[in-house]
């Protein structure tokens, strides 16, 4: 294989750096969010889990709108810039919330405003930067899987640094220090925006040298003017703030909204008369695998909720000379990804014609996730109330989950890019993130089942009386989904290759 075939365009590394700082921000905040809610704002675990589920769900839902606006009006580059700035504003508002944490009225207002800005900004940032990765390559280029794995390393470099830095400054044992974690996230977002702004014109180009991410030629110019964009984002943020508040405090409506969004997208795509039958069959594959990733992410995303509670209360973190902050454990997954991603990228290339298809890889990812929960369920089996277990159980689980993630997440992103018709590229990438939205909302529901104080909880008849029961629930869920997807994989592979 020639060097020119292996070498990746420089634009990939621009997107790597832009995404790295944004992920620093996201994972840093995720590492301390439920701790901030329970230790500074003094909410209980059930409420903190609900907030976590609603926030992370809407983080993945808003790319539907962001992808649509980018495709038709603003273009990818402009959407990334304005989205990043909105997220920076959100972090600095949350810094204010952390500063006034002892004043319930002020902190509550600032908390919901900060979350609203973070969510609306993410909607414009996330789908567009992921979509740009695939546009750097020609259709059918064998480097795309490796490119998404490299891009995933950028995600996880930020994901590894974020919890460490935000945990170092915010998770100190002092409630008033959480604000510095939000401040660090805001600075990271400014660095992300600066990277994109400085290098997008020079390096974000397709294989023919054409500029990527520009606004469509027929897009109305008035909607691209700065005052109009600012007003649009302001109104959108107000709506998002209201959506967060209503779902958390009044009525949980997100599940119904998510189902409606998926149905609407399906109607838009499958009713399009320009798409051929083969193109629609490939879109169907995207919808099927997106359904299965719900089971993966709803269990995997316990990292920011119930597994943080487990690290805080049930894990022996005292090394004698240093007590490991519970937020640090959320860096483990990203550290393992950075370490193992090159190995996985090499493995797929080395297998050559024997490389398994994407659906088989994703089924393997679900199976590895189930194994991770089986490992930690073994570690807590028979352990009495209040007894803390070794860190090795949490570390081992995160390592297995990382192997599963590398079989599923970058492969799924690449699959969507390869199968989506150009006309619906960003919208169908948003379908992937909508599946994540559903999973994250479900993750909050599952986290609220976390057993404490001898209380028994239940989900669809499954009784959870202790930590072993809690972790075995995810073993059964992910394991069954893995088996079903494995048996469907051959049919999906045939539809993909038509």
Secondary structure, 3 states (H helix, E strand, C coil): CCHHHHCCCCHHHHHHHHHHHHHHHHHHHHHHHHHHHHHHCCCCHHHHHHHHHHHHHHHHHCHHHHHHHHHHHHHHHHHHHHHHHHHHHHHHHHHHHHHCCCCHHHHHHHHHHHHHHHHHHHHHHHHHHHHHHHHCCCCCCCCHHHHHHHHHHHHHHHHHHHHHHHHHHHCCCCHHHHHHHHHHHHHHHHHHHHHHHHHHHHHCECCCCCECCCCCCCCCHHHHCHHHHHHHHHHHHHHHHHHHHHHHHHCCCHHHHHHHHHHHHHHHHHCCCCCCHHHHHHHHHHHHHHHHHHHHHHHHHHHHCHHHHHHHHCECCECCCCECCHHHHHHHHHHHHHHHHHHHHHHHHHHHHHCCCHHHHHHHHHHHHHHHHHHHHHHHCCCCCCCCECHHHHHHHHHHHHHHHHHHHHHHHHHHHHHCCHHHHHHHHHHHHHHHHHHHHHHHHHHCCCCCCCCCEEECCEEECCHHHHHHHHHHHHHHHHHHHHHHHHHHHHHHCC
